[in-house]
Amino acid sequence: MNYSGDSSAETSDVCGDNLTWTLDEKGTLTISGTGDMYDRPSGISEPLFTPMHLVRTVVICDGVTSIGDYAFFGYPYLSEVTIPNSVKSIGDYAFFQCEALTNITIPSSVTSIGDQVFTLCSTLTGITVSESNPSYSSDNGVLFDKGKEELIHYPVGNGRTSYAIPNTVTLIGEFAFRECKYLTDITIPDSVKTIGTKAFQGCIGLKGITIPDSVTSVGDGAFQSCSYLVSVTIPNSLKSISKYMFSNCSYLVSVTIPDSVETIGESAFFRCSELRQVTIGNSVETIEKYAFEGCTNLTNVTIPDSVETIGESAFSECKSLTNTTIPDSVETIGEYAFYYCESMTKITIPDSVKNIGGSAFRNCESVTEVTIGNSVETIGEYAFRNCKSMTEITIGSSVTSIGNGAFLYCDNIREVVNYSSLNIVAGKTDYENIGRNAYFVHTPSSERPYTKVQSNYLTASQVTIPDSVTSIGNSVFLNCKSLESVTIPDSVTSIGENAFSGCTSLTGIVIPSSMTSIGYAAFSECTSLTGITVSESNPSYSSDGGVLFDKDKDALIQYPVGNDSKSYVIPDSVTSIEDFAFYGCTSITSITFPDSVSSVGYAAFYGCTFCDTAGNEICQDADCLKGRHFHGSDCDKLTMADTDDIIIDEAVDPTCTETGNTTGKHCSECGVIISEKKILPALGHVKGTHHEASDSTCTSAGNVEYWDCGNGCGSYLDDSLDILDVVFIDALGHEKGTHHEAVNATCTSAGNPEYWDCDNGCGSHLDDNLDIIADIVIKALGHDTTDHAAKAATCTEKGWSVYQTCSRCDYSTYREIPALGHTVVVDKAIPATKTSVGHSAGTHCSVCDTTLSGNEEIPMLPSEATKTEVSVSEGSAVMDKDSVQAVIDEGLSLEIRDSDLSIDIPNSVLSNVISGKEGDVSLDVAEVSAGDLGEAQKDAVKDADLIISIDLSVGGTAIHELGDDVIVTVNYTPLSGKDTSKMYVAYVKDDGTIEKIDCSYADGKVTFTTDHFSFYAIMYDDPESESGFPTVYLVIGVIAALVLVGGAIAVVRRHG
């Protein structure tokens, strides 16, 4: 290849087996030779013709038979292409993103055009196809197949803001309108059945779209990134909402999915951030993954009973979604299905669901209550992670597995209703911490009246625990200061730690025979408690004088601090006084300790003032005095601990690499271990959430494939559970790609600033400093209008209504009002007489008073005149009776004439015509057809080629009989060779028979007389016609006759 960086040098190379190309210094690329052009090597990587930026014009010579795939892909300054009539095919993406190309003509030879040939040609205003092309056509610059059934490509540089697709179109092709930024309104006709993949992708000017009922298929991404689309009408003919169909339509507010739809496709409404309302039809079975992900303003959606599958991340990050009902039809809830739906408050998973995907409800931070149905077998890892407001959860009967971290950071769960076989225990970390902070864990057989959390008992004064309850959990009635009495049934076997602690109004309590366990400080600080009564049949506990002991009275567990006795003698059997036993007994002033007491529990006498009788020997004889046993007293005779004697060995959770331990206690004074802490082995790393490897983008870091540690240590693991040193890959940053010159906005068309596409494919638009330009659309300016006054139309001049014009463009609302035309009034004819002038018949306009025809003055007749005349004007003449009477009074005859005939009416006939009648005398001449005559008469004049009717009437009454002869003269030219001496006029009767009438012929005129109106024909005496027909009465020449047809004088002519 001959190439030089110097733009003045000519470059050349081959581009086909028999094709070569040359690029001259003016930027003209000439391709010559014969045969097919190569497809661009390696798809779009290496250009065929270089350097790309110098190519301005392409001339393809005759002999080239194809334009290869990607041939001119992305040539930024190519503005003109000549395609010869030898080219048969244009390959895929041949002119893709040729942003300077404005027009192109496709010759008749082209029978194949590939995919996306003209896509992203941003200044292409029109495509012209030869009318003789057998495969393709064009209309207003739009490319179609020959029959205009498929719309292949709309030129995106066309500045139209609206377009109506022709009603012949059944298919809108793939990418047909892609990135038509100027179009704000598109009309899709009822003829369309299919809308192709990404047909309207990136049409950012579209505000609304109506898909007609005729459409049965819409391709993937058809309306993707139509970012200003506010409304859409989806027809009842669609069975699926395709993948990405409306993704990133960020201004779409509401959508109704009709009952015909069975599937909502992957990412169908992805990132429709303004979508607030969705109505899903009753036939939808599957909501595919990512369908509504990122619809951050979606507040409510009703999932119909038809839905079986809610896919991965289907409603992920729908942060405004409050509550949605999952119907009984749903079998599968995918991973991340409702991830980060932070406004949801309640989740009910029906019995139909078998598995809850990993992280399905993760970060639903407002959820307080969760019910898991009885068919769920597996709760995926991190399924409810960070649902920090959750206070109660119901575990269905079929649950056998709870995944890693499923309830991680759900620290406010206070109640667990457990229908499963899992041994969930309040306060324990088993099963992913579900019961760790629970006050109460119960099964269906141990339901209790108040099953929410401890706060629900704060205002209760009386509580009756039902017979079904078997345990009272830790702190259930903690600080319920209004609680005065509680009834515990025989079914209860245990009371948890601090269960009634701080119930300052509780006066008494009865421990049933079933009780086998009473937790730490269960009745501490019950300042009104005067006595505790234990059933005598209880095997574990006893009471004496209202004081609670173990069964054998070895341990004094609780002294009722509301007892107002001033002294108390501890029984001789007691060897230990338990933690908090006399805590806060301020009323007692004397207490007697037996020699048997060897252990005093933690804070056992906290706040007491009875030390006068205690004696210093307690500290000397007891094996262990637990810390703070006399703390708060004013005793100065006993040995008081300077610091807490009981040391709490805090629990330490094991980590992946370090051991932990359970809670323990020991005495700092004597070293006695009160409760042993147990060592918990290191957990070791386990695989948690899996992260696929992802490439870095311009703004986001990528990563290698890795797993989070499922035990929450924060490590990143490889497939072998080894910790990865490098996980994340830095973001690429933006790079300049295709350059776009600035385009000024016009009145109707948007413009854009200068910008570059990011060459790394992130889709961003960049300025010269590589900063992202958020909006590259400069809105159309709108018209700068001037108002113009209206002008009224007249009879002969046009007018216009009020209109506007624009100072910046040729915009105008000018609407022409056509000239009104004349309002014609017929003027009567006035025959001239010896005493007055006359006027010919005519017409004038009643609006502008213009004379339109006739109305010519006829001079007054000389005294010796015997006749006056009237000419027929435009087929009509009207005379008033007075003017006719003036003719009669002066003894004149009246001649009526037109260009081909005249009728001389004597004075006597005129008198007969108007005698006894009122009204105008009218004469109308008009052409009629033979069909207007009787059948017999019509047959007699069947060869006539002209019939003229003359209507004579007075006051609207037709005149039939004249009462005297009138003279009729008709212009006539005999046929060649005919003897005029043998001519006669034949009277054709109604029955078709003929009667001869004499006539004369001279100077091209036939003259005869008649006193009535009928039908007449000019005939010749001829025994045998020239054609051989033996008849005497053959019509052979001009036929001229008068015939009365409904009172009309009819003149019939045939020119021979």
CORGI-V540405 format. One record per pair of residues at least 24 apart in sequence whose ideal C-beta (glycine too) atoms are under 6 Angstrom apart, sorted by the first residue. I is the first residue (numbers start at 1). J is the second residue. D is the distance in Angstrom with one decimal. If there is no record, write none. Layout:
<<I J D> <I J D>>
//
This chain:
<<7 54 5.6> <15 48 5.3> <21 49 5.8> <27 54 5.3> <27 55 5.9> <27 56 3.2> <28 57 4.6> <29 55 5.1> <29 58 4.8> <30 59 4.8> <31 60 4.9> <31 64 5.9> <32 61 4.2> <34 63 4.2> <35 65 5.8> <36 65 5.4> <36 66 4.2> <37 66 5.4> <37 67 5.6> <37 68 4.2> <38 68 5.2> <39 68 4.2> <39 69 4.0> <40 70 3.5> <40 71 5.9> <44 70 5.2> <44 73 5.2> <60 84 5.7> <62 86 5.1> <67 91 5.8> <67 94 5.0> <72 98 5.8> <83 107 5.8> <85 109 4.7> <90 117 5.6> <108 132 4.2> <108 133 4.4> <111 135 4.6> <116 175 5.2> <118 153 5.0> <119 175 5.0> <119 178 5.4> <122 156 5.9> <122 157 5.9> <123 157 4.1> <124 155 4.3> <124 157 4.6> <125 155 5.5> <125 157 4.7> <125 158 5.0> <126 155 5.5> <127 155 5.9> <151 176 5.4> <156 180 4.7> <159 749 4.6> <161 748 5.9> <165 189 5.7> <167 191 4.9> <172 196 5.8> <172 199 4.9> <177 203 5.7> <178 202 5.8> <181 205 5.6> <182 749 5.4> <188 212 5.7> <190 214 4.7> <195 222 5.2> <201 225 5.9> <204 228 5.6> <211 235 5.2> <213 237 5.1> <218 242 5.4> <220 244 5.5> <234 258 5.9> <236 260 4.8> <241 265 5.4> <241 268 4.6> <257 281 5.0> <259 283 5.1> <264 291 4.9> <266 290 5.7> <280 304 5.6> <282 306 5.6> <287 311 5.9> <287 314 4.9> <289 313 5.6> <293 317 5.9> <303 327 5.7> <305 329 5.0> <310 337 5.1> <312 336 5.9> <326 350 5.9> <328 352 4.9> <333 357 5.7> <333 360 5.2> <335 359 5.8> <342 366 6.0> <349 373 5.0> <351 375 4.8> <356 380 5.5> <356 383 5.1> <358 382 5.8> <372 396 4.6> <374 398 5.7> <379 403 6.0> <379 406 5.1> <381 405 5.7> <384 410 6.0> <391 453 5.5> <395 420 5.0> <402 431 5.0> <402 432 5.2> <404 688 5.4> <404 710 3.6> <406 432 4.6> <407 432 4.9> <407 433 5.3> <407 434 4.7> <411 437 5.7> <413 437 5.9> <413 438 5.6> <414 438 5.8> <414 439 4.8> <414 453 3.6> <415 440 5.1> <415 451 6.0> <415 453 5.9> <416 441 4.5> <418 443 5.4> <419 444 5.8> <426 473 5.2> <439 473 4.7> <439 474 5.9> <439 475 5.5> <439 476 5.3> <440 473 3.7> <440 476 6.0> <446 470 4.7> <454 478 5.5> <465 489 5.9> <467 491 5.0> <472 496 6.0> <472 499 5.2> <477 503 5.7> <478 502 5.9> <488 512 5.7> <490 514 4.7> <495 519 5.9> <495 522 5.0> <501 525 5.6> <504 528 6.0> <511 541 5.8> <513 537 4.1> <513 538 4.7> <516 540 4.8> <521 580 4.7> <523 558 4.9> <524 580 4.4> <524 583 5.2> <525 584 5.8> <527 561 5.7> <527 562 5.7> <528 562 4.4> <529 560 4.4> <529 562 4.5> <530 560 5.5> <530 562 4.6> <530 563 5.3> <531 560 5.2> <532 560 5.9> <556 581 5.4> <559 585 6.0> <561 585 4.9> <570 594 5.7> <572 596 5.8> <577 601 5.7> <577 604 4.9> <582 608 5.4> <593 618 5.7> <598 622 5.5> <598 623 4.4> <599 623 5.9> <599 624 5.2> <600 625 4.8> <600 629 4.7> <601 626 5.1> <602 626 4.2> <602 627 5.8> <602 646 4.7> <603 628 4.6> <604 629 4.7> <605 629 5.4> <605 630 5.0> <606 631 5.1> <606 632 5.2> <607 632 3.9> <608 633 5.3> <609 633 5.5> <611 635 3.0> <611 637 5.7> <611 638 5.3> <624 667 5.2> <624 670 5.3> <624 672 4.8> <645 669 4.9> <649 677 4.6> <654 680 4.4> <654 682 5.4> <654 683 5.3> <655 713 5.6> <656 683 5.2> <656 684 5.9> <656 685 4.9> <656 711 5.3> <656 713 4.4> <657 682 5.7> <658 682 5.8> <683 711 4.8> <685 709 5.0> <685 717 5.7> <685 721 4.8> <686 710 4.2> <686 711 5.8> <696 729 4.8> <696 731 5.4> <696 732 5.1> <697 762 5.5> <698 732 5.3> <698 734 4.8> <698 758 5.9> <698 760 5.1> <698 762 4.2> <699 731 5.6> <700 731 5.7> <701 728 4.7> <701 729 5.8> <701 730 5.8> <701 731 5.2> <702 729 4.1> <703 727 5.5> <703 728 5.1> <732 760 5.3> <734 758 4.9> <734 766 5.5> <734 770 4.8> <735 759 4.4> <735 760 5.5> <745 778 4.4> <745 780 5.6> <745 781 5.3> <747 781 5.3> <747 783 4.8> <747 806 5.8> <747 808 5.4> <747 809 4.7> <748 780 5.4> <749 780 5.7> <750 777 4.9> <750 778 5.9> <750 779 5.9> <750 780 5.3> <751 778 4.1> <752 776 4.8> <752 778 5.9> <783 811 5.0> <784 808 5.4> <793 817 4.3> <793 819 5.7> <793 820 5.3> <795 820 5.3> <795 822 5.0> <795 845 5.9> <795 847 5.6> <795 848 4.8> <823 847 5.0> <827 855 5.5> <828 878 4.5> <828 879 5.7> <828 880 5.5> <829 870 4.8> <829 877 4.6> <829 879 5.0> <830 883 4.8> <831 868 4.4> <831 870 5.4> <831 883 5.9> <831 887 5.2> <832 858 4.0> <832 860 5.8> <832 861 5.4> <832 868 5.4> <833 861 5.9> <833 886 5.1> <833 890 5.1> <834 861 4.7> <834 863 5.6> <834 890 5.4> <840 871 5.7> <841 873 4.2> <841 877 3.9> <842 873 5.7> <867 892 5.8> <867 893 4.6> <867 895 5.9> <868 892 5.0> <869 895 4.0> <870 896 5.5> <871 897 5.7> <872 898 4.4> <872 925 4.9> <875 925 4.8> <875 926 5.5> <876 924 5.1> <877 923 4.6> <878 920 5.2> <878 922 5.0> <879 921 4.5> <880 920 5.2> <881 914 5.8> <884 914 5.7> <884 921 5.1> <898 925 5.9> <900 971 4.8> <901 970 4.9> <901 1051 5.4> <902 969 4.9> <903 966 5.7> <903 968 5.6> <904 967 4.1> <905 966 5.1> <906 964 5.9> <908 964 4.8> <909 962 5.0> <909 964 4.9> <909 966 5.9> <912 963 3.7> <913 959 5.5> <914 954 5.6> <917 954 4.3> <917 955 5.5> <918 955 5.1> <919 954 5.8> <919 955 2.2> <921 954 5.3> <922 953 5.1> <923 952 5.7> <924 951 4.3> <925 950 5.0> <936 991 5.5> <936 992 3.3> <937 988 5.8> <937 1015 5.3> <940 988 4.6> <940 992 5.6> <941 1039 5.8> <941 1052 5.6> <943 1054 5.9> <944 1039 5.1> <944 1052 4.9> <944 1054 4.6> <945 1054 5.3> <946 1053 4.3> <947 1052 4.9> <948 1051 4.4> <949 1048 4.4> <949 1050 4.8> <950 1049 3.7> <951 1048 4.5> <958 1047 2.2> <960 1044 5.7> <960 1047 5.9> <961 1012 5.4> <962 1011 5.2> <964 1011 5.9> <965 1009 4.3> <965 1011 4.9> <967 1009 5.4> <968 1008 5.9> <968 1042 5.7> <969 1005 5.3> <969 1007 4.8> <970 1006 5.1> <970 1040 3.7> <971 1005 6.0> <972 1006 4.6> <972 1038 4.3> <972 1040 6.0> <973 1004 5.8> <974 1037 5.5> <975 1037 5.0> <975 1056 3.9> <982 1020 5.0> <982 1021 4.3> <983 1020 5.8> <984 1019 5.5> <985 1016 5.1> <985 1018 6.0> <986 1017 4.7> <986 1019 4.5> <987 1016 5.7> <988 1015 4.6> <988 1017 5.9> <994 1033 4.9> <1006 1040 5.8> <1013 1042 5.4> <1013 1044 3.2> <1013 1049 5.5> <1014 1043 5.1> <1014 1044 5.7> <1015 1041 5.1> <1015 1043 3.1> <1016 1041 2.6> <1016 1042 5.9> <1017 1041 5.4>>
//
